[in-house]
Amino acid sequence: MATKLTLTVEKSIIERAKSYAKNTGRSLSELIESYLETITQETGEEKLSPKLKKIVGAVKLPKNFDEEKELRSYLEKKHL
């Protein structure tokens, strides 16, 4: 169930966030919800690499995503 939330944020940040949301084809609400979901998740992210942690929230990965397996597969295809 969606609930309305009122926030107080610096105007310049809101403007940049709206621009970012528009450029990525998402709403500002989606960005904020995704961020809040990410920071309040149960731990399990300690398995993720720092590079992958940077994009958490921006990319929706399946729950059973195996970073090592996908990287290995990518490198095999690239070098074989």
Secondary structure, DSSP 4 states (H G I P E B T S, - for coil): ----------HHHHHHHHHHHHHTT--HHHHHHHHHHHHHSPS-GGGS-HHHHHHBTTB---TT--HHHHHHHHHHHHH-
